[in-house]
């Protein structure tokens, strides 16, 4: 009984740690990369500067 407990308990704790890490918001946003919205704004500004039709205008 003790042997099964000593094998199962670390695996359960690691599973809980991974579950909590996957729920963090920092995994979705990389501060080094530009955000998708800033890229979209930049593309829209570049199109407007070239005289192309902008969406919503």
C-alpha positions in Angstrom: 0.0 0.0 0.0 2.8 2.4 0.9 4.6 1.7 -2.4 1.6 2.6 -4.5 1.0 5.8 -2.5 4.6 6.9 -3.0 4.4 6.4 -6.8 0.9 8.0 -7.2 1.3 11.0 -5.0 4.2 12.7 -6.9 2.3 12.1 -10.2 -0.8 13.7 -8.8 1.1 16.7 -7.6 2.8 17.1 -11.0 -0.5 16.9 -12.7 -2.0 19.6 -10.5 1.1 21.8 -11.1 0.8 21.4 -14.9 -3.0 22.1 -14.8 -2.3 25.3 -12.9 0.5 26.4 -15.2 -1.7 25.9 -18.3 -4.3 28.2 -16.9 -2.0 31.2 -16.6 -2.5 34.2 -18.9 1.3 34.7 -19.3 1.3 31.7 -21.6 -0.9 33.4 -24.1 1.0 36.7 -24.4 4.7 36.9 -25.2 5.9 40.4 -24.4 8.7 40.2 -27.0 6.4 39.6 -29.9 4.1 42.3 -31.2 0.4 42.0 -30.4 -1.9 40.9 -33.2 -4.0 44.1 -32.8 -0.9 46.4 -33.2 0.0 44.5 -36.4 -3.5 45.0 -37.7 -3.4 48.7 -37.0 0.0 49.0 -38.7 -1.3 47.2 -41.8 -4.4 49.5 -41.9 -2.2 52.6 -41.6 0.1 51.4 -44.3 -2.8 50.8 -46.7 -4.2 54.2 -45.9 -0.9 55.8 -46.6 -0.7 54.0 -50.0 -4.2 55.2 -50.8 -5.8 51.8 -50.7 -9.3 51.2 -49.5 -9.4 50.5 -45.7 -12.1 48.3 -44.1 -14.8 50.2 -42.4 -14.0 53.5 -44.1 
